[in-house]
Amino acid sequence: MMKRTLITTWIVAATLFGVAGVVKAVQPAKTSNNAKPFVHISTSPDELDLGSAAGPGFYNVPKALTVNVESNCVHGPITISATKLRRRLGGGEITPDRIFVRTYGTGGFVPMERPVVISQPKAGSHKIVLDVQVLTGFRDRAGGYKGAFTVTVMPPV
């Protein structure tokens, strides 16, 4: 019987790296509705249980991750990256080059060994639906794994 691997990952709150200050410097002082420019990122769900993989191979996560972007101004590209998924007990890890993400803009599943662009520069609010896939191997022991995704908004060019 093949091992079953349980992979659980926690979503890290979106990281904005001073985007509000950069957007303010690049954009006009006020938007059309006289409000200060803002960009707010959240994910749904807050935690993503990657489920169980039956043996080695590509495993499609049953639930999608949605990145919600609320903005009243133009923002730059949005990227997502992943940490290693570390086994909670007894060691072992799944590296980001074996964690894949797909959205309407990626043209298929892309490994997360480097940050992946999931949205081009855009104005206003929108949602980005992400599908996640994990490549498990014979060496990946069964058990709970923990890791994080980081969503980053770049300043507009």
N, C-alpha and C positions, 0 to 999 in steps of 0.2 A: 504494500500500500504506500502511495506517495505521501510525503510530508505535506502538511498544510501550514502555510505561513500566514500569520496574522500580522498585518502591518497597520499601525495606527499612527497618524500624524496630527499634530496640532497646528493650526493656522496662526501664524504670527500676524498681529495687527499690521496694517499697511504702514510702510515707512515712507515719510515724505521728504526727508533730507532738506528741509528749508524751502520747499517749493513755494509756499505762500510768499516769502520774501522775494524769491526770484521772479515769480509771476507778477508781483507788484512792480518790480523794477522794469520788466519787459513790456507789460501791458499798460494801457492808459491808466491814470490814477483811479478812475471810476468806470464801472461797466454801464451798460445802457440803462439799467434801472437804479443808478446812483449808489450801488452797494460796492463794498470793497471786494476785489476778486478773491475767490477761494476755490480750493480743490480738496474734496474729502473722499477717502477711499474706505470701503468696508468689504468684508467677504461674507458670503452666505453659503453654507453654514459657517459658524465661527470655528468649529472643529470638523475635520473631515476624517471619517473612519474609512481607511482604504480597504477594509474587509479582509478576506482570506483567499490566498492563492493555493490551488491544488497542484503542487509540484512545480518544477521549473518551467520557465517560458514567460511569454508576455501575458500580463494580467491587467484587464481593463477594470478600473475602479467603477463600481456600480452607480455612484452618485457624482454628478458634476459639481464643480465649484464655480460660484458666480462672484465676480468682482464688480461691485457697485461703485460707480464713479459719479459723485455729485459735484458739479462745477458750474460757475457762472462766467467762466472765461476760457481762453484757449490754454490747454496744457500740452506738454510734450509727450513723447512716447511713454508707455507704461510697460514695465518689465516684471517678470516673475522669476525667482530663483529658488533653489531648494538646498537644504542642508543634507548631510548624510542621515539616513534613517538608521538609528542605532538600536540594537536589540537591548531591551531593558534588563534582562537577566542573562548572564553567561557570555556576553560579548557577541560580536557579529555586527555587520552593517551592510547597508545597501547604498552605494554611492550615487550622487546626482546624475552621473552618466547613464544610470539604469532607471532613472525616473523621467518620464516623458510627459509633455503637455501638448494639447491640441486646442486650437480655437479657430474661428473663421479666418483669421489672418495668417496662420502659420503654414497652411498648405499641407497639413498632416501632423503626425506626432513628431515632436522635436525633443532631443535629450536636454536635460536641464543642467549639464555640466558647466554651462555659462548662462548668464541671465538671458531669458527668451523674451523678445518683444511681443506683447499680446495686444497692443493697441497703438496705432499711429497717433500723431498729434491730432487733437480734436477740440472742438468747442462744445461746451455744455455737458449735461449729464447723459450717461449711457451705462449699459451693462455689458460685461464680457463673460461669456460662458466658457469654462475650461473643462476639458476632459483630461483625466490623468490616467497614465498607464505605467506599470512597474514591471521590470524584467527581473524575475526571480531565478536563482540558480540552485544547483544541487547542494552547494555549500551553505545556503541560507537556511538556518535552523528555524524550526517552528517557534513561535512566541510573539510577544508584543514588541513592536518597534516604535520609536518616537523620533520625530524630526519636525522641521518647520519650512514653510514657504514664506518668502518675503516679496511683497509687491512694492515696486518703486515707481514714482512718477518723476520723469525727467522734466527739466524746464523747457519751455518752447524755444525753438531756434529762431 
